[in-house]
């Protein structure tokens, strides 16, 4: 069981001055310090652009043996609108003129450029995989990614594109797990040995995923904690440290202890990641959850 947070260079966390020593100034030094406190981190920057392999090689070098990185997919591959500037410069230069000045969507990308983008993404993560430090690549699909045979075929394509890498899937459309679709969704993921990313979110909103923590892969189970802030959950266009601003009371984290222990019985690894990025809430809650799990194991 590993706990951690989403991103070690979150501005709100750094500005809080409640986690990193004041002498720690660079991204590399922050990662080195972070790795003295946790053995797992989620890389969010990969959603906004394909990193260079040198960056991933540096992350591997800056962390001790056994440290694990879970990595978010580049936005283009999960049907999110993607700014042309987030593409590597040479690929951006090859875009048709009508695609250069507005958001790009997956279905509009020329096939040869899309193939090359996937190749660059895999190459960027290879240093982490080679170092034995890559956990899973998260494909977080948006609310408009609907349950359908076409969508399932795309998830299969994602897994095939990422052959040799562990992928995991997070849905943001509740219908994936409604009465009509739940059994089929989970059976599909099990058939492909793809972990379903369980989420903790505020209940009762149109985009609130049901409380499901089913294990769909024997290799890995994942929980991401997005906070339970009802007031900010449906806000559009706000930064994560507004939407996910939530400090979990210990009683709410304790709800997850028996669930995680149940997940551990079916999956060889379980990752729990705090995405409630405001001030030091994420690191504080990750440490609280780890203490609760450790105390439960001692009983």
C-alpha positions as CSV (number, residue, x, y, z in Angstrom):
1,X,0.0,0.0,0.0
2,X,1.5,3.4,-1.1
3,X,0.1,6.8,-0.4
4,X,1.1,10.1,-2.0
5,X,-0.2,13.3,-3.6
6,X,-0.9,14.7,-7.1
7,X,2.2,16.8,-8.0
8,X,5.2,17.8,-5.9
9,X,5.4,21.3,-7.4
10,X,1.9,22.4,-6.7
11,X,2.0,26.2,-6.2
12,X,-0.5,26.2,-3.4
13,X,1.5,23.6,-1.4
14,X,4.8,25.5,-2.0
15,X,3.2,28.9,-1.1
16,X,1.9,27.4,2.2
17,X,5.4,27.0,3.5
18,X,4.0,24.1,5.5
19,X,5.7,21.1,3.9
20,X,8.9,22.0,2.1
21,X,11.9,23.4,4.1
22,X,12.5,27.0,3.1
23,X,16.0,26.0,1.8
24,X,14.4,23.7,-0.8
25,X,14.0,25.9,-3.9
26,X,14.1,23.8,-7.1
27,X,11.8,21.2,-8.6
28,X,14.5,18.6,-8.2
29,X,15.2,19.4,-4.6
30,X,11.5,19.4,-3.8
31,X,11.2,15.9,-5.4
32,X,14.2,14.7,-3.3
33,X,12.6,16.0,-0.1
34,X,9.2,14.7,-1.1
35,X,10.7,11.2,-1.6
36,X,11.9,11.3,2.1
37,X,8.2,11.6,3.2
38,X,6.4,9.4,0.6
39,X,7.1,6.6,-1.8
40,X,4.5,7.5,-4.4
41,X,3.6,10.6,-6.4
42,X,1.3,11.4,-9.3
43,X,2.8,13.4,-12.2
44,X,0.2,15.9,-13.5
45,X,2.4,17.9,-15.8
46,X,2.2,15.2,-18.4
47,X,-1.5,16.0,-18.9
48,X,-0.5,19.5,-20.2
49,X,2.4,18.4,-22.4
50,X,4.6,15.5,-23.5
51,X,7.8,15.7,-21.4
52,X,11.2,15.1,-22.7
53,X,12.8,11.7,-21.8
54,X,15.6,13.7,-20.0
55,X,13.0,15.0,-17.5
56,X,11.8,11.5,-16.6
57,X,15.4,10.3,-16.4
58,X,16.0,13.1,-13.9
59,X,12.9,12.2,-11.8
60,X,14.2,8.6,-11.6
61,X,17.7,9.8,-10.6
62,X,16.3,12.1,-7.9
63,X,14.4,9.4,-6.1
64,X,15.4,6.4,-4.1
65,X,14.9,2.7,-5.1
66,X,11.3,1.7,-4.6
67,X,9.9,5.1,-5.3
68,X,6.9,5.1,-7.7
69,X,5.5,7.6,-10.2
70,X,1.9,7.4,-11.4
71,X,1.6,9.5,-14.6
72,X,-1.4,11.2,-16.1
73,X,-2.0,10.8,-19.8
74,X,-1.4,13.7,-22.2
75,X,-4.8,15.4,-22.6
76,X,-5.1,14.7,-26.3
77,X,-5.2,11.0,-25.7
78,X,-8.2,11.2,-23.3
79,X,-10.5,13.3,-25.6
80,X,-9.8,16.5,-23.8
81,X,-9.4,19.8,-25.8
82,X,-5.7,20.3,-26.3
83,X,-3.9,23.5,-27.0
84,X,-1.6,23.4,-30.1
85,X,1.2,25.0,-28.0
86,X,1.2,21.9,-25.8
87,X,2.4,19.7,-28.7
88,X,6.2,19.4,-29.3
89,X,7.2,22.3,-31.6
90,X,8.0,20.1,-34.6
91,X,4.6,18.4,-34.5
92,X,2.9,21.7,-34.0
93,X,4.6,23.0,-37.1
94,X,3.2,20.1,-39.1
95,X,-0.4,20.7,-38.1
96,X,-2.8,21.8,-40.9
97,X,-3.3,25.5,-40.8
98,X,-6.9,25.3,-39.7
99,X,-5.8,23.4,-36.5
100,X,-3.1,25.7,-35.3
101,X,-5.2,28.5,-33.7
102,X,-7.7,26.6,-31.7
103,X,-8.0,23.6,-29.4
104,X,-7.3,20.3,-31.0
105,X,-9.5,17.2,-30.5
106,X,-8.3,13.6,-31.0
107,X,-10.6,12.9,-33.9
108,X,-9.2,15.9,-35.9
109,X,-5.6,15.0,-35.5
110,X,-3.9,13.7,-38.7
111,X,-3.2,10.0,-38.2
112,X,0.6,10.3,-38.8
113,X,0.9,13.2,-36.3
114,X,-1.2,11.3,-33.7
115,X,0.9,8.2,-34.1
116,X,4.1,10.3,-33.6
117,X,2.5,11.9,-30.5
118,X,1.9,8.5,-29.0
119,X,5.4,7.4,-29.8
120,X,6.9,10.6,-28.1
121,X,4.7,10.0,-25.0
122,X,5.9,6.4,-24.7
123,X,9.5,7.4,-25.2
124,X,9.1,10.1,-22.6
125,X,8.1,7.6,-19.9
126,X,10.6,4.9,-20.9
127,X,13.3,6.1,-18.4
128,X,10.8,5.7,-15.5
129,X,9.8,2.3,-16.8
130,X,13.4,1.2,-17.3
131,X,14.2,2.3,-13.8
132,X,11.4,0.2,-12.4
133,X,9.7,3.4,-11.0
134,X,6.7,3.7,-13.3
135,X,3.5,2.7,-11.6
136,X,0.5,3.3,-13.9
137,X,-0.4,5.7,-16.6
138,X,-3.8,7.3,-15.7
139,X,-6.3,7.8,-18.5
140,X,-8.8,10.2,-17.0
141,X,-11.7,10.5,-19.4
142,X,-14.0,13.5,-19.4
143,X,-17.7,13.7,-18.7
144,X,-18.5,13.7,-22.4
145,X,-16.8,10.3,-22.8
146,X,-20.0,8.2,-22.8
147,X,-20.4,4.5,-22.2
148,X,-20.6,2.9,-25.6
149,X,-19.0,0.1,-27.7
150,X,-17.1,2.9,-29.5
151,X,-15.7,4.1,-26.2
152,X,-14.8,0.6,-25.0
153,X,-13.0,0.1,-28.3
154,X,-11.0,3.3,-27.7
155,X,-10.0,2.1,-24.2
156,X,-8.7,-1.1,-25.9
157,X,-6.8,1.0,-28.4
158,X,-5.2,3.0,-25.5
159,X,-4.0,-0.2,-23.9
160,X,-2.6,-1.5,-27.1
161,X,-0.9,1.9,-27.8
162,X,0.7,1.7,-24.4
163,X,1.8,-2.0,-24.7
164,X,4.4,-2.7,-22.1
165,X,3.1,0.0,-19.8
166,X,0.5,-0.4,-17.0
167,X,-2.6,1.7,-17.8
168,X,-5.5,2.6,-15.4
169,X,-8.8,4.2,-16.3
170,X,-10.8,6.9,-14.4
171,X,-14.2,7.8,-15.7
172,X,-15.9,11.2,-15.0
173,X,-19.4,10.2,-16.4
174,X,-21.5,8.5,-13.7
175,X,-23.5,6.5,-16.3
176,X,-20.4,4.2,-16.7
177,X,-21.4,2.8,-13.3
178,X,-25.2,3.1,-13.3
179,X,-27.5,0.1,-13.0
180,X,-27.5,-0.4,-16.7
181,X,-23.8,-0.2,-17.3
182,X,-21.9,-1.0,-14.1
183,X,-21.6,-4.8,-14.6
184,X,-20.5,-4.5,-18.2
185,X,-18.0,-1.7,-17.4
186,X,-16.3,-3.6,-14.6
187,X,-16.4,-6.9,-16.6
188,X,-14.7,-5.2,-19.6
189,X,-11.9,-3.8,-17.4
190,X,-11.4,-7.1,-15.7
191,X,-11.2,-8.8,-19.1
192,X,-8.4,-6.5,-20.1
193,X,-6.8,-6.5,-16.6
194,X,-7.1,-2.7,-16.5
195,X,-7.4,-1.1,-13.0
196,X,-10.5,1.0,-12.4
197,X,-9.5,4.2,-10.6
198,X,-11.9,4.6,-7.6
199,X,-12.6,8.2,-6.6
200,X,-13.7,10.0,-3.5
201,X,-15.8,13.0,-4.5
202,X,-18.8,15.0,-3.2
203,X,-22.0,13.0,-3.6
204,X,-25.1,14.2,-5.3
205,X,-23.7,16.2,-8.2
206,X,-24.4,15.5,-11.9
207,X,-20.8,14.5,-12.4
208,X,-20.3,12.6,-9.1
209,X,-19.1,9.1,-9.7
210,X,-20.8,6.4,-7.6
211,X,-18.9,5.1,-4.6
212,X,-17.4,2.1,-6.2
213,X,-14.0,0.6,-5.2
214,X,-14.1,-2.6,-7.2
215,X,-10.7,-4.2,-8.1
216,X,-10.6,-5.0,-11.8
217,X,-6.9,-5.9,-12.1
218,X,-4.9,-8.3,-9.9
219,X,-1.8,-6.1,-10.5
220,X,-3.0,-2.8,-9.2
221,X,-5.9,-0.9,-7.6
222,X,-6.0,2.9,-7.3
223,X,-8.0,5.4,-5.3
224,X,-7.8,9.2,-6.0
225,X,-9.2,11.6,-3.4
226,X,-10.6,14.7,-5.0
227,X,-12.1,16.2,-1.8
228,X,-15.8,16.6,-1.0
229,X,-16.2,20.3,-1.5
230,X,-19.8,20.7,-2.7
231,X,-19.6,24.5,-3.1
232,X,-16.8,24.3,-5.7
233,X,-17.3,21.0,-7.4
234,X,-19.4,22.3,-10.3
235,X,-17.4,25.5,-10.9
236,X,-16.1,25.8,-14.5
237,X,-12.7,27.1,-15.5
238,X,-11.3,27.4,-11.9
239,X,-7.9,26.1,-11.0
240,X,-7.6,22.8,-9.1
241,X,-6.7,24.5,-5.8
242,X,-10.2,26.1,-5.9
243,X,-12.3,23.1,-7.1
244,X,-10.5,20.5,-5.0
245,X,-10.0,22.7,-1.9
246,X,-10.9,20.3,0.9
247,X,-9.3,19.2,4.2
248,X,-10.5,15.7,5.0
249,X,-11.6,15.1,8.6
250,X,-10.0,12.0,9.9
251,X,-13.4,10.2,10.2
252,X,-13.8,10.5,6.4
253,X,-10.4,9.1,5.7
254,X,-11.1,6.3,8.2
255,X,-14.1,5.2,6.0
256,X,-11.5,4.2,3.4
257,X,-9.4,2.0,5.7
258,X,-11.6,-1.2,5.4
259,X,-12.2,-0.5,1.7
260,X,-8.5,-0.3,1.0
261,X,-7.8,-3.4,3.1
262,X,-10.4,-5.2,1.0
263,X,-8.7,-3.9,-2.2
264,X,-5.4,-5.3,-0.9
265,X,-6.9,-8.8,-0.8
266,X,-7.5,-8.7,-4.6
267,X,-4.7,-6.6,-6.0
268,X,-1.0,-7.0,-5.4
269,X,-0.5,-3.2,-5.1
270,X,-2.8,-0.4,-4.0
271,X,-2.1,3.3,-4.6
272,X,-3.9,6.1,-2.7
273,X,-3.4,9.6,-4.1
274,X,-4.6,12.9,-2.6
275,X,-5.7,15.4,-5.3
276,X,-7.2,17.9,-2.8
277,X,-4.6,20.5,-3.8
278,X,-4.9,23.4,-1.5
279,X,-2.2,24.6,1.0
280,X,-0.8,21.5,2.7
281,X,-4.1,19.6,2.8
282,X,-3.0,16.9,0.4
283,X,0.2,15.9,2.2
284,X,-1.4,16.2,5.6
285,X,-4.3,13.9,4.6
286,X,-2.0,11.4,2.8
287,X,0.0,11.2,6.0
288,X,-3.2,10.8,8.1
289,X,-4.5,8.0,5.8
290,X,-1.1,6.2,6.1
291,X,-1.2,6.4,9.9
292,X,-4.8,5.0,10.0
293,X,-3.8,2.1,7.7
294,X,-0.6,1.4,9.8
295,X,-2.7,1.4,13.0
296,X,-5.2,-0.9,11.4
297,X,-2.5,-3.3,10.4
298,X,-1.1,-3.4,14.0
299,X,-4.5,-4.5,15.4
